[in-house]
């Protein structure tokens, strides 16, 4: 999903990349655990406190359960997996620092994360320079895998980067199609938070909606952290729009929808997977009723393969929201674990293990708990399923699942 790009980082990236030309040599025995075996660490980067932390914690513990399962089943003989989770606070500069720290740890052979696309833009080069595989369960900005000019000429920027979430190129159009064809909305006001994810998603929704014949009643922007939307609410009301589309996270939209409804503008707010969290409903309360989001995949609660995962998450009383990206995090970690199994034999970690694991992840193909797992030539998931959810009686209810042809 998702993505909160706060500031551009320039010199820091260049300096960081220069220090990461080597990832450190490993002896043939790899890292040793206290039982004499080999320890392999899977890193996690996500917002574990502050903005988006409910979703970020869901990522952390989705990975933890995958690691616990692999250790219990001895999926890779001679290897014990551990998790090293770092908090990026949804800040790109912090994500870059975390990437540097993970690269420096020789026993880290793969990373799951980040949550936010804006953070990913500052981490990709660091991991690529060190040949360390990175799989995001939630990044949806198309340029991360297909390059800045993805709409005219796709080009993969980093071969170490993969994702188990489908992109905004599909999500924005899927939302536009549902708003126009199913909800019969004719005039939509579009707002975004000026970040990588939000601005990109709003742009794609706008393109899809106007292509179908819908009209854009107006456009505006907010800042992350804003809490007073009175001026924006007045603009939306005066525009006579029959829907507000919001590109951004739940942190702002959960306040915006409440102020919008309290002001008498009884129109639904529609957003992307950055809003898809129980926190949105808890904060907005009854004013969230009827609001909508799109999210990747199909509801994890409806997938038989995810039942044991959900049971384990609840039994361990892990914090956070497993429903948004927990399944995709579990599958991302599993892809890394399977790749490690192809590279680390009898507990022996080769010197070029990281590069070999990147190559093996590219080839991976299995049935995950959130759907089939495989990656195309850009590192994108081949699973293109999307779902529209609507707040109904205080809960997110899936109202449509399917695929979208952006062609």
C-alpha positions as CSV (number, residue, x, y, z in Angstrom):
1,X,0.0,0.0,0.0
2,X,0.8,2.3,1.0
3,X,3.1,5.0,1.5
4,X,4.0,8.0,3.3
5,X,6.9,9.9,1.8
6,X,7.7,12.8,4.1
7,X,10.9,14.4,2.8
8,X,13.4,13.9,0.0
9,X,16.7,12.4,1.1
10,X,19.7,13.1,-1.1
11,X,23.2,13.2,0.3
12,X,22.3,10.6,2.9
13,X,21.4,8.0,0.3
14,X,24.6,8.6,-1.6
15,X,26.7,8.3,1.5
16,X,24.8,5.3,2.7
17,X,25.3,3.5,-0.6
18,X,29.0,4.1,-0.6
19,X,29.4,2.2,2.7
20,X,27.4,-0.7,1.5
21,X,29.3,-2.0,-1.4
22,X,30.2,-5.1,0.6
23,X,27.8,-7.0,2.9
24,X,30.5,-8.7,4.8
25,X,32.0,-12.2,4.3
26,X,30.6,-15.2,6.0
27,X,32.4,-18.3,6.9
28,X,31.0,-21.6,5.8
29,X,29.2,-22.2,9.1
30,X,27.2,-19.1,9.0
31,X,25.8,-17.7,12.3
32,X,25.5,-20.2,15.0
33,X,22.6,-20.6,17.4
34,X,22.9,-21.9,21.0
35,X,22.1,-25.5,19.8
36,X,25.0,-25.6,17.4
37,X,22.9,-25.0,14.2
38,X,22.8,-22.0,11.9
39,X,20.7,-18.9,12.6
40,X,19.3,-17.0,9.7
41,X,17.6,-13.7,10.5
42,X,14.7,-12.2,8.5
43,X,14.5,-8.5,9.0
44,X,11.3,-6.5,9.2
45,X,10.9,-2.8,8.6
46,X,7.5,-1.1,9.3
47,X,6.0,1.6,11.5
48,X,5.7,-0.1,14.8
49,X,4.9,3.1,16.7
50,X,3.1,6.3,15.7
51,X,1.5,6.7,12.3
52,X,0.2,3.5,10.7
53,X,1.5,1.4,13.6
54,X,-1.6,-0.8,13.8
55,X,-0.9,-2.0,10.2
56,X,2.8,-2.1,10.7
57,X,2.5,-4.4,13.8
58,X,0.3,-6.7,11.7
59,X,3.3,-7.0,9.3
60,X,5.8,-7.7,12.1
61,X,3.7,-10.5,13.6
62,X,2.7,-12.0,10.3
63,X,6.4,-12.6,9.7
64,X,6.9,-13.9,13.2
65,X,4.2,-16.5,12.8
66,X,5.8,-17.6,9.5
67,X,9.2,-17.9,11.2
68,X,7.7,-19.8,14.1
69,X,6.0,-22.3,11.7
70,X,9.2,-22.8,9.8
71,X,11.2,-23.5,13.0
72,X,8.5,-25.9,14.3
73,X,8.3,-27.8,11.0
74,X,12.1,-27.7,10.5
75,X,11.4,-26.4,7.0
76,X,15.1,-25.8,6.4
77,X,17.2,-28.5,8.0
78,X,20.0,-27.1,10.2
79,X,18.6,-23.6,10.2
80,X,16.8,-21.7,13.0
81,X,15.1,-18.6,11.8
82,X,14.7,-15.4,13.9
83,X,13.1,-12.0,13.3
84,X,14.8,-8.6,13.6
85,X,12.0,-6.0,13.5
86,X,12.9,-2.3,13.2
87,X,10.6,0.7,13.5
88,X,10.6,3.2,10.7
89,X,7.8,5.3,12.1
90,X,6.6,5.8,8.5
91,X,9.5,8.2,8.0
92,X,11.7,7.6,4.8
93,X,15.0,8.7,6.4
94,X,14.4,6.3,9.3
95,X,13.6,3.5,6.9
96,X,16.9,4.2,5.1
97,X,18.8,4.0,8.4
98,X,17.1,0.7,9.2
99,X,18.0,-0.7,5.8
100,X,21.7,0.2,6.4
101,X,21.5,-1.6,9.8
102,X,20.0,-4.7,8.3
103,X,22.5,-4.9,5.5
104,X,25.3,-4.6,8.1
105,X,24.1,-7.6,10.0
106,X,25.7,-10.7,8.2
107,X,23.0,-13.1,9.5
108,X,20.2,-11.1,7.8
109,X,19.4,-12.9,4.5
110,X,16.1,-11.3,3.7
111,X,13.8,-8.4,4.7
112,X,10.0,-8.0,4.7
113,X,8.8,-4.5,4.4
114,X,8.4,-1.6,4.4
115,X,4.7,-0.7,4.8
116,X,4.9,2.6,3.0
117,X,5.9,3.2,-0.6
118,X,7.5,6.5,0.3
119,X,9.7,4.8,2.7
120,X,10.5,2.1,0.1
121,X,11.9,4.7,-2.2
122,X,14.7,5.4,0.3
123,X,15.5,1.8,1.1
124,X,15.6,0.1,-2.3
125,X,19.1,1.2,-3.4
126,X,20.6,0.3,0.0
127,X,19.4,-3.3,-0.3
128,X,20.2,-3.5,-4.0
129,X,23.8,-2.4,-3.4
130,X,24.2,-5.3,-0.9
131,X,22.2,-7.9,-2.9
132,X,19.8,-8.3,0.0
133,X,16.3,-9.4,-1.0
134,X,13.4,-7.2,0.1
135,X,9.7,-8.2,-0.2
136,X,7.0,-5.7,0.7
137,X,3.6,-7.0,1.6
138,X,2.0,-3.6,1.1
139,X,3.8,-1.2,-1.2
140,X,1.5,-0.3,-4.2
141,X,3.2,2.5,-6.0
142,X,3.9,1.2,-9.6
143,X,7.2,3.0,-10.0
144,X,8.9,0.9,-7.3
145,X,9.0,-2.1,-9.6
146,X,8.3,-0.6,-13.1
147,X,10.3,2.6,-13.0
148,X,9.3,6.3,-13.0
149,X,8.0,6.1,-16.6
150,X,6.0,2.9,-16.0
151,X,3.0,4.3,-17.9
152,X,4.9,4.5,-21.2
153,X,8.0,2.3,-20.7
154,X,8.3,-0.2,-17.9
155,X,11.8,-0.8,-16.6
156,X,12.7,-2.6,-13.3
157,X,14.9,-0.4,-11.2
158,X,16.1,-2.9,-8.6
159,X,16.2,-6.7,-9.0
160,X,16.3,-7.2,-5.2
161,X,12.9,-5.7,-4.7
162,X,9.7,-7.7,-4.8
163,X,6.1,-7.4,-3.4
164,X,3.2,-9.6,-2.6
165,X,0.7,-6.7,-3.0
166,X,-0.6,-5.6,-6.3
167,X,-0.2,-2.1,-7.5
168,X,-2.1,1.2,-7.6
169,X,-2.2,0.9,-11.4
170,X,-4.9,-1.6,-10.8
171,X,-6.3,-0.4,-7.4
172,X,-7.1,3.1,-8.6
173,X,-9.0,1.9,-11.7
174,X,-10.8,-0.8,-9.7
175,X,-12.1,1.9,-7.3
176,X,-13.1,4.2,-10.2
177,X,-15.0,1.4,-11.9
178,X,-16.9,0.5,-8.7
179,X,-17.7,4.1,-7.9
180,X,-19.1,4.8,-11.4
181,X,-20.6,1.5,-12.5
182,X,-21.9,0.0,-9.3
183,X,-22.5,3.0,-7.0
184,X,-23.6,5.2,-10.0
185,X,-21.6,8.2,-8.7
186,X,-21.4,11.0,-11.2
187,X,-19.4,13.8,-9.5
188,X,-16.5,13.1,-7.2
189,X,-14.3,15.4,-5.2
190,X,-10.7,14.1,-5.0
191,X,-8.2,14.8,-2.2
192,X,-4.8,13.5,-1.4
193,X,-2.1,13.8,1.2
194,X,0.7,14.8,-1.2
195,X,2.6,11.7,-0.5
196,X,3.9,9.0,-2.9
197,X,1.0,6.7,-2.3
198,X,-1.8,9.1,-1.8
199,X,-1.1,11.4,-4.8
200,X,-0.4,8.5,-7.1
201,X,-3.6,6.7,-6.1
202,X,-5.7,9.8,-6.5
203,X,-4.3,10.4,-9.9
204,X,-5.1,6.9,-11.1
205,X,-8.6,7.1,-9.7
206,X,-9.2,10.4,-11.4
207,X,-8.0,9.0,-14.8
208,X,-10.2,5.9,-14.5
209,X,-13.3,7.8,-13.3
210,X,-13.1,10.5,-16.0
211,X,-12.5,7.8,-18.7
212,X,-15.7,6.2,-17.7
213,X,-17.6,9.5,-18.1
214,X,-17.6,10.7,-14.5
215,X,-16.8,14.3,-13.5
216,X,-14.3,15.6,-10.9
217,X,-16.1,18.2,-8.8
218,X,-12.8,19.6,-7.5
219,X,-9.4,18.6,-6.1
220,X,-7.4,19.5,-3.0
221,X,-4.6,18.4,-0.8
222,X,-4.0,18.0,2.9
223,X,-0.8,17.6,5.0
224,X,0.0,14.5,7.0
225,X,-0.8,15.2,10.6
226,X,-3.6,17.7,9.8
227,X,-6.6,17.5,12.1
228,X,-8.7,20.5,11.1
229,X,-10.4,20.1,7.7
230,X,-13.1,22.7,8.1
231,X,-12.0,24.7,5.0
232,X,-11.8,21.5,2.9
233,X,-15.2,20.3,4.1
234,X,-16.8,23.6,3.0
235,X,-15.3,23.2,-0.4
236,X,-16.6,19.7,-0.7
237,X,-20.1,20.6,0.4
238,X,-20.2,23.6,-2.0
239,X,-19.1,21.4,-4.9
240,X,-22.3,19.2,-4.7
241,X,-20.1,16.1,-5.1
242,X,-21.8,12.8,-4.4
243,X,-18.6,11.2,-3.2
244,X,-15.2,12.1,-1.7
245,X,-12.2,10.1,-2.9
246,X,-9.2,10.3,-0.6
247,X,-5.7,9.2,-1.5
248,X,-3.8,8.7,1.8
249,X,-3.8,6.9,5.1
250,X,-6.4,6.3,7.8
251,X,-4.7,8.8,10.1
252,X,-6.1,11.8,8.4
253,X,-9.1,10.3,6.6
254,X,-10.7,9.0,9.8
255,X,-10.9,12.6,11.0
256,X,-11.9,14.0,7.7
257,X,-14.9,11.7,7.2
258,X,-16.2,12.6,10.7
259,X,-15.9,16.4,10.1
260,X,-17.5,16.0,6.7
261,X,-20.5,14.1,8.1
262,X,-20.8,16.4,11.1
263,X,-21.0,19.3,8.8
264,X,-24.0,17.8,7.0
265,X,-22.3,16.5,3.9
266,X,-23.7,12.9,4.0
267,X,-21.6,11.5,1.2
268,X,-19.3,8.4,1.4
269,X,-15.6,8.7,1.6
270,X,-13.8,6.2,-0.6
271,X,-10.1,5.4,-0.3
272,X,-7.4,2.8,-0.9
273,X,-5.8,0.2,1.3
274,X,-4.1,2.9,3.3
275,X,-7.4,3.4,5.0
276,X,-8.2,-0.3,5.4
277,X,-7.8,-0.7,9.2
278,X,-10.2,-1.2,12.1
279,X,-8.6,1.9,13.6
280,X,-10.4,4.0,10.9
281,X,-13.8,2.7,12.1
282,X,-12.9,3.0,15.8
283,X,-11.9,6.7,15.4
284,X,-14.5,7.9,13.0
285,X,-17.3,6.0,14.8
286,X,-20.8,6.0,13.3
287,X,-19.7,8.6,10.8
288,X,-17.6,6.0,9.0
289,X,-20.8,4.0,8.1
290,X,-21.0,3.6,4.4
291,X,-17.4,4.6,3.7
292,X,-15.4,2.4,1.3
293,X,-11.9,1.2,0.6
294,X,-10.1,-1.0,-1.9
295,X,-7.5,-3.4,-0.7
296,X,-5.2,-6.0,-2.2
297,X,-6.3,-9.6,-2.4
298,X,-9.4,-11.1,-1.0
299,X,-10.5,-11.1,2.7
300,X,-8.0,-13.2,4.6
301,X,-10.8,-14.3,7.0
302,X,-12.5,-16.1,4.1
303,X,-9.4,-18.1,3.0
304,X,-9.3,-21.6,4.4
305,X,-5.5,-21.6,4.1
306,X,-5.2,-18.7,6.5
307,X,-7.2,-20.2,9.3
308,X,-4.2,-21.6,11.2
309,X,-2.4,-18.2,10.8
310,X,-5.4,-16.3,12.1
311,X,-5.9,-18.7,15.0
312,X,-2.2,-18.4,15.9
313,X,-2.3,-14.6,15.8
314,X,-5.3,-14.4,18.0
315,X,-4.1,-17.1,20.4
316,X,-0.8,-15.3,21.0
317,X,-2.7,-12.0,21.4
318,X,-0.4,-10.2,19.1
319,X,-1.1,-6.4,18.7
320,X,-1.9,-4.7,15.5
321,X,-4.1,-5.6,12.5
322,X,-3.5,-8.9,10.8
323,X,-6.4,-8.4,8.4
324,X,-4.8,-5.9,6.1
325,X,-1.3,-7.3,5.3
326,X,-0.7,-10.0,7.9
327,X,-1.3,-12.8,5.3
328,X,0.8,-11.1,2.7
329,X,3.6,-10.7,5.3
330,X,3.4,-14.4,6.2
331,X,3.7,-15.2,2.5
332,X,6.6,-12.8,1.9
333,X,8.5,-14.4,4.8
334,X,7.7,-17.8,3.5
335,X,9.1,-16.9,0.1
336,X,12.4,-15.9,1.8
337,X,12.4,-19.1,3.9
338,X,11.9,-21.3,0.8
339,X,14.7,-19.4,-1.0
340,X,17.0,-19.9,2.0
341,X,16.2,-23.6,1.8
342,X,17.5,-23.7,-1.7
343,X,20.7,-21.9,-0.8
344,X,21.7,-23.0,2.7
345,X,22.3,-26.7,2.7
346,X,23.2,-28.6,5.9
347,X,23.4,-25.3,7.7
348,X,26.2,-24.1,5.4
349,X,25.8,-20.4,4.3
350,X,27.8,-19.7,1.1
351,X,29.6,-16.4,0.8
352,X,27.2,-15.3,-2.0
353,X,24.1,-16.4,-0.1
354,X,22.3,-13.1,-0.4
355,X,22.7,-13.0,-4.2
356,X,21.6,-16.6,-4.5
357,X,18.5,-15.9,-2.4
358,X,17.5,-13.0,-4.6
359,X,17.7,-15.4,-7.6
360,X,15.7,-18.1,-5.8
361,X,13.0,-15.6,-4.8
362,X,12.5,-14.7,-8.4
363,X,11.8,-18.3,-9.2
364,X,9.6,-19.0,-6.2
365,X,6.1,-20.4,-6.8
366,X,3.8,-21.8,-4.2
367,X,0.3,-21.5,-2.7
368,X,0.4,-19.0,0.1
369,X,-2.1,-18.4,2.8
370,X,-3.3,-15.3,1.0
371,X,-3.3,-16.7,-2.5
372,X,-0.8,-18.0,-5.0
373,X,2.8,-16.6,-4.6
374,X,5.0,-15.9,-7.7
375,X,6.7,-12.9,-9.1
376,X,6.8,-11.5,-12.7
377,X,9.8,-10.0,-14.5
378,X,9.4,-6.8,-12.5
379,X,9.2,-8.4,-9.1
380,X,5.4,-7.8,-8.9
381,X,3.1,-10.4,-7.6
382,X,1.2,-12.4,-10.2
383,X,-1.8,-12.4,-7.9
384,X,-3.9,-9.4,-9.1
385,X,-7.0,-9.9,-6.9
386,X,-8.6,-6.8,-5.4
387,X,-11.5,-6.2,-3.0
388,X,-13.9,-3.3,-2.3
389,X,-14.9,-3.1,1.4
390,X,-17.6,-1.0,2.9
391,X,-18.3,-0.1,6.5
392,X,-21.5,-1.9,7.4
393,X,-22.8,-2.0,11.0
394,X,-19.4,-0.8,12.3
395,X,-17.3,-3.4,10.4
396,X,-15.5,-3.7,7.1
397,X,-17.6,-5.9,4.8
398,X,-16.3,-7.2,1.5
399,X,-18.8,-6.1,-1.2
400,X,-16.9,-7.0,-4.4
401,X,-13.8,-9.0,-5.3
402,X,-12.2,-9.4,-8.7
403,X,-9.4,-8.2,-11.0
404,X,-9.0,-5.1,-13.0
405,X,-7.7,-4.7,-16.5
406,X,-5.8,-1.5,-16.7
407,X,-5.1,-1.9,-20.4
